[in-house]
Structures are given as structure tokens and as C-alpha cells.
Amino acid sequence: MVSRMTFVLVLGITWTGFGCVQNQTLPTAPAPKPKSQPEPVVVRAKAKTKRPPQAATFVAGGEMLEHDAEEKGVDPSRQMNLYDEARQAYQQALRIDPKHLPAYTALARVYMKMNHYDKALETYNQAAEKFPREFSLWLEMGMCYCRTKQWDMAVLSFKKALESDPENRQVTQTLGFCLARAGRIQESLDALQQVMPPAQAHYQVGRMLHHVQRDDLCRDELLQAVQLDPEFVPAQALLASLDGPPPSANASNAANGHVQIQIEK
């Protein structure tokens, strides 16, 4: 009896426990948190900065204006207006960059085209203060002095150019011509004989003296040329034109150096 009661009791306890388990709410795992979405990356375009104007741009614009001015059939007044606009462009370039050499040379050239030689020389000299060893600058300045017949100043400019290129034959020859026109005969001969035979040097000095109406000195140089080379036709022709009637067309061309000859040594 006891055993039976014990069995019933155990069975009841077991059932009751099972029922409790059935009725319990089992703990559940917490739901995973939703992954946070990354904030969108906002890419801001950099604001475009305006590039400051360049001196070279204004020089190029001025050169285009000069090109338009020199087109065939351009009215003279229109041409001068275009040159003046080019002048303003080059001056603006120098305001942007006071050390821009192409702006200086372009400005000086356009002044020459406008027949403002004093302004051109002033511009060349301003540039020379900043670029004292610039060969092309001294060369152009020398040519401008030649245009205004300032021979001694031209000589100084060409000598400055030769400091940068002592072996330049063209500049040495031009220096010799300027020295002759300045009346500096021996210096002229010394320069010219560096690039040509002595007879031709004496002839070229005589020709320069003839251009400045110093025919007395011109004759002496031509006689020297003929003495050194009796077959030197240009010297003979120019000498004949000084002593006699106007030469023929062929002799005139020879006197001006247009006849090509071979000088035999």
C-alpha cells in the first residue's frame, strides 16, 4: 500500500513538474541590433579659383594686334590705332610682371613702328638696367640708335652685345660700320678686319664716310683699298664716282657693294 502511495506521489510530483516546465516562458535571445548605416560621404567640389592674368598673355595679345595692323590694305589711321592698342597690352604686361623681358622688347619695337624713337630708347634702357647681360636687348638697342643716327651710342650698345658673344661676326661688322660713321676710322678698321680682308675693310670704311658726306676721308680709304687689291672693282667704281661724272648703272651698283666678286689672296 505504501509502495503504491509512494509511486502515485512520485508520479504526481513528476507530472506537476513537467506541467510547470511546459507553462514556463523560456528566455529568448535578444534580437540583434540593426547595423547602423554609415553616414553618406558628401564630396564637395572645390571652387575653381580664377588664374591671375599672365604677362605673356598680354604680350601675345599685343603681337596679334600688331599682326592685324600690318595686314595688307589696312588704313594708316587704323594701323596706328592697332599699334597703340598693342602698346597698351605690353604696358599692362609690365604692370603684371615688371621683369618680363619680352614685354620690354615688344613695347620698344612698337614704339619704333609708331616713330616714337625716344620712347623706344627709354624702354630699352629700362630693360637694360634689369638685364645688363642680355645679348638681344643690346643688339636691338644699337639698331634703334642707328635709326636715330646716334652713332656713338650705337657703338656702346654693340660693344655691350659683344661682351656676351665676342665672336659674333654680324655684330662685329655692324660695330665697324657705326665706328666709321662716327668718324672713328682706325677703330672701325680694327673691327672690320676681324671679319673681312683688309682691302674690303678700307672700302667699307670709305663707303660709310661717303654716306656721312666725308668724301675727303672716303677717298683716302678707297685709295688704300685699291692699293691693297688693284682688282677690287667696288672700290674702283666708288673712287671713280668721286672724281668724275656720275657712273653708269653697273658702276653705281658696284660702288654700293652690289657686285659680288672673288677676292684673290
C-alpha positions as CSV (number, residue, x, y, z in Angstrom):
1,M,0.0,0.0,0.0
2,V,2.8,2.2,0.9
3,S,4.6,1.5,-2.2
4,R,1.6,2.2,-4.3
5,M,1.1,5.5,-2.5
6,T,4.7,6.3,-2.9
7,F,4.5,5.6,-6.6
8,V,1.4,7.7,-7.0
9,L,3.0,10.5,-5.1
10,V,6.2,10.4,-7.2
11,L,4.1,10.3,-10.3
12,G,2.1,13.3,-9.2
13,I,5.2,15.3,-8.4
14,T,6.8,14.4,-11.7
15,W,3.7,15.3,-13.7
16,T,3.3,18.6,-11.8
17,G,6.9,19.4,-12.5
18,F,6.5,18.6,-16.2
19,G,3.5,20.9,-16.3
20,C,5.5,23.7,-14.7
21,V,8.1,23.3,-17.3
22,Q,5.6,23.4,-20.0
23,N,4.0,26.6,-18.7
24,Q,7.3,28.4,-18.2
25,T,8.2,31.1,-20.7
26,L,11.7,30.2,-21.9
27,P,14.1,33.1,-22.1
28,T,14.7,34.3,-25.6
29,A,18.0,35.8,-27.0
30,P,17.8,39.5,-27.6
31,A,17.1,40.5,-31.2
32,P,20.3,41.7,-32.9
33,K,20.5,45.4,-33.2
34,P,20.2,46.6,-36.7
35,K,23.5,47.6,-38.1
36,S,23.9,51.3,-38.2
37,Q,24.2,52.6,-41.8
38,P,27.3,54.7,-42.4
39,E,26.6,58.3,-43.0
40,P,26.9,59.2,-46.7
41,V,30.1,60.9,-47.6
42,V,29.4,64.3,-49.1
43,V,32.1,65.2,-51.6
44,R,32.2,68.9,-52.1
45,A,33.7,70.1,-55.3
46,K,36.5,72.6,-54.8
47,A,35.6,76.0,-56.0
48,K,37.5,76.9,-59.2
49,T,39.9,79.7,-58.5
50,K,40.5,82.2,-61.3
51,R,44.0,82.1,-62.5
52,P,45.6,85.6,-62.3
53,P,46.3,87.1,-65.7
54,Q,49.8,86.4,-67.0
55,A,52.2,88.9,-68.6
56,A,52.8,86.5,-71.5
57,T,49.1,86.5,-72.3
58,F,49.1,90.3,-72.8
59,V,52.3,90.1,-74.9
60,A,50.7,87.5,-77.2
61,G,47.6,89.7,-77.5
62,G,49.7,92.7,-78.4
63,E,51.5,90.7,-81.1
64,M,48.2,89.7,-82.6
65,L,47.2,93.4,-82.7
66,E,50.4,94.2,-84.5
67,H,49.9,91.4,-87.0
68,D,46.4,92.9,-87.7
69,A,47.9,96.3,-88.2
70,E,50.4,95.0,-90.8
71,E,47.8,93.2,-92.9
72,K,47.8,94.4,-96.5
73,G,45.4,97.2,-97.2
74,V,44.9,98.4,-93.6
75,D,44.1,102.1,-93.4
76,P,47.0,104.1,-91.9
77,S,44.9,105.6,-89.2
78,R,43.5,102.1,-88.3
79,Q,47.1,100.8,-88.3
80,M,48.2,103.4,-85.8
81,N,45.2,102.7,-83.6
82,L,46.1,99.0,-83.6
83,Y,49.7,99.8,-82.7
84,D,48.5,101.9,-79.9
85,E,46.3,99.1,-78.5
86,A,49.3,96.8,-78.7
87,R,51.3,99.4,-76.8
88,Q,48.7,99.3,-74.0
89,A,48.8,95.5,-73.9
90,Y,52.6,95.5,-73.5
91,Q,52.4,98.1,-70.7
92,Q,49.8,96.0,-68.9
93,A,52.1,93.0,-69.2
94,L,54.8,95.1,-67.5
95,R,52.4,96.1,-64.7
96,I,51.8,92.4,-64.0
97,D,55.5,91.5,-64.2
98,P,58.0,94.3,-64.2
99,K,60.8,91.8,-65.1
100,H,59.2,90.3,-68.2
101,L,61.8,90.9,-70.9
102,P,59.6,90.1,-73.9
103,A,57.2,92.8,-72.9
104,Y,60.0,95.4,-72.8
105,T,61.3,94.4,-76.2
106,A,57.8,94.3,-77.7
107,L,57.0,97.7,-76.3
108,A,60.2,99.2,-77.7
109,R,59.6,97.7,-81.1
110,V,56.0,99.0,-81.3
111,Y,57.2,102.5,-80.3
112,M,59.7,102.3,-83.2
113,K,56.9,101.4,-85.6
114,M,55.0,104.4,-84.3
115,N,58.1,106.6,-84.9
116,H,58.4,107.3,-81.2
117,Y,62.2,106.6,-81.0
118,D,62.7,108.5,-77.8
119,K,60.2,106.2,-76.1
120,A,61.7,103.1,-77.6
121,L,65.2,104.0,-76.4
122,E,63.8,104.8,-72.9
123,T,62.2,101.4,-72.8
124,Y,65.4,99.7,-74.0
125,N,67.4,101.4,-71.3
126,Q,64.9,100.5,-68.6
127,A,65.2,96.9,-69.7
128,A,69.0,97.1,-69.8
129,E,69.0,98.1,-66.1
130,K,67.3,94.8,-65.3
131,F,69.0,92.6,-67.9
132,P,72.5,94.0,-68.3
133,R,73.9,90.9,-70.0
134,E,71.1,90.2,-72.4
135,F,72.6,90.0,-75.9
136,S,69.5,90.5,-78.0
137,L,68.5,93.6,-75.9
138,W,71.8,95.4,-76.6
139,L,71.6,94.4,-80.2
140,E,68.1,95.9,-80.7
141,M,69.1,99.0,-78.7
142,G,72.0,99.5,-81.0
143,M,69.9,99.3,-84.1
144,C,67.5,101.8,-82.6
145,Y,70.4,104.2,-82.1
146,C,71.4,103.6,-85.7
147,R,67.9,104.6,-86.8
148,T,68.3,107.9,-85.0
149,K,71.9,108.4,-86.2
150,Q,73.3,108.4,-82.7
151,W,76.4,106.6,-83.8
152,D,78.5,106.8,-80.5
153,M,75.6,105.4,-78.5
154,A,75.1,102.6,-81.1
155,V,78.8,101.7,-80.7
156,L,78.3,101.4,-76.9
157,S,75.3,99.1,-77.4
158,F,77.0,96.8,-79.9
159,K,80.1,96.6,-77.7
160,K,77.8,95.5,-74.8
161,A,76.3,92.9,-77.1
162,L,79.8,91.6,-78.0
163,E,80.6,91.1,-74.3
164,S,78.1,88.3,-74.3
165,D,79.1,86.9,-77.7
166,P,82.6,88.2,-78.6
167,E,82.9,86.0,-81.8
168,N,79.6,87.3,-83.4
169,R,80.7,88.3,-86.9
170,Q,77.5,90.2,-87.8
171,V,77.6,92.4,-84.7
172,T,81.3,93.0,-85.2
173,Q,80.7,94.1,-88.7
174,T,77.9,96.4,-87.7
175,L,80.1,97.8,-85.0
176,G,82.7,98.6,-87.6
177,F,80.1,100.4,-89.7
178,C,79.0,102.5,-86.8
179,L,82.5,103.4,-85.8
180,A,83.2,104.6,-89.3
181,R,80.1,106.8,-89.4
182,A,81.2,108.2,-86.0
183,G,84.5,109.2,-87.6
184,R,86.5,106.7,-85.5
185,I,88.3,105.3,-88.6
186,Q,91.1,103.3,-87.0
187,E,88.7,101.6,-84.6
188,S,86.4,100.8,-87.5
189,L,89.2,99.2,-89.5
190,D,90.3,97.2,-86.4
191,A,86.7,95.8,-86.1
192,L,86.1,95.2,-89.8
193,Q,89.4,93.4,-90.4
194,Q,88.3,90.8,-87.9
195,V,85.6,89.7,-90.3
196,M,86.9,90.6,-93.8
197,P,90.1,91.1,-95.8
198,P,92.0,94.5,-95.3
199,A,91.1,95.9,-98.8
200,Q,87.4,95.2,-98.2
201,A,87.6,96.8,-94.8
202,H,89.1,100.0,-96.2
203,Y,86.4,100.1,-98.9
204,Q,83.6,99.6,-96.3
205,V,85.0,102.4,-94.2
206,G,85.2,104.7,-97.2
207,R,81.6,103.8,-98.1
208,M,80.4,104.7,-94.6
209,L,82.3,108.0,-94.8
210,H,80.7,108.7,-98.1
211,H,77.3,108.3,-96.5
212,V,78.1,110.9,-93.9
213,Q,79.4,113.2,-96.6
214,R,83.1,113.0,-95.6
215,D,84.3,112.4,-99.2
216,D,87.8,113.7,-98.3
217,L,88.3,110.9,-95.8
218,C,86.4,108.5,-98.0
219,R,88.9,109.0,-100.9
220,D,91.8,108.1,-98.7
221,E,90.2,104.8,-97.7
222,L,89.3,103.9,-101.2
223,L,92.9,104.5,-102.4
224,Q,94.1,102.2,-99.6
225,A,91.7,99.5,-100.8
226,V,92.8,99.8,-104.4
227,Q,96.5,99.8,-103.3
228,L,95.9,96.6,-101.4
229,D,93.9,94.9,-104.1
230,P,94.1,96.6,-107.6
231,E,91.3,94.3,-108.9
232,F,88.8,95.4,-106.2
233,V,86.0,96.6,-108.5
234,P,83.7,98.2,-105.9
235,A,86.5,100.5,-104.6
236,Q,87.5,101.5,-108.1
237,A,83.9,102.3,-109.0
238,L,83.2,104.4,-105.9
239,L,86.5,106.2,-106.3
240,A,85.7,107.0,-110.0
241,S,82.3,108.4,-108.9
242,L,84.1,110.8,-106.6
243,D,86.5,112.0,-109.2
244,G,84.4,112.1,-112.4
245,P,80.9,112.2,-113.9
246,P,78.1,110.0,-112.4
247,P,78.9,106.4,-113.1
248,S,76.8,104.1,-115.2
249,A,74.2,101.9,-113.6
250,N,76.6,98.9,-113.4
251,A,79.3,101.0,-111.8
252,S,76.8,102.6,-109.4
253,N,75.8,99.1,-108.3
254,A,79.4,98.1,-107.9
255,A,80.1,101.3,-105.8
256,N,77.3,100.4,-103.5
257,G,78.6,96.9,-103.0
258,H,76.0,95.0,-105.1
259,V,78.6,93.3,-107.4
260,Q,79.7,90.0,-106.0
261,I,83.4,89.4,-106.6
262,Q,86.0,86.9,-105.6
263,I,88.9,88.5,-103.7
264,E,92.1,86.6,-104.5
265,K,94.6,86.5,-101.9
